[in-house]
Amino acid sequence: MNILWFILIGIAAGWIAGRLMKGAGFGLIGNFVVGIIGALLGGFLFDLLGITAYGVLGSLIMAVIGALVLLFLLGLIKKK
């Protein structure tokens, strides 16, 4: 069940991050994949900073931040 929540939160984070970053969208499926990878990245970044996210809302915020960072980095790579 945890894997299902992780995927659902990642998909929601990808959609939210795609809406927040203008011009950084990769389409519906691409944003979902970015959200899932961003959830992993967000967890890694929060762990490095010593921040703990609790509950579904905390996990969603963490995943959105990770997805935004990932979209930013992909945007830098895409420009080159």
Secondary structure, 3 states (H helix, E strand, C coil): CHHHHHHHHHHHHHHHHHHHCCCCCCHHHHHHHHHHHHHHHHHHHHHHHCCCCCHHHHHHHHHHHHHHHHHHHHHHHHHC
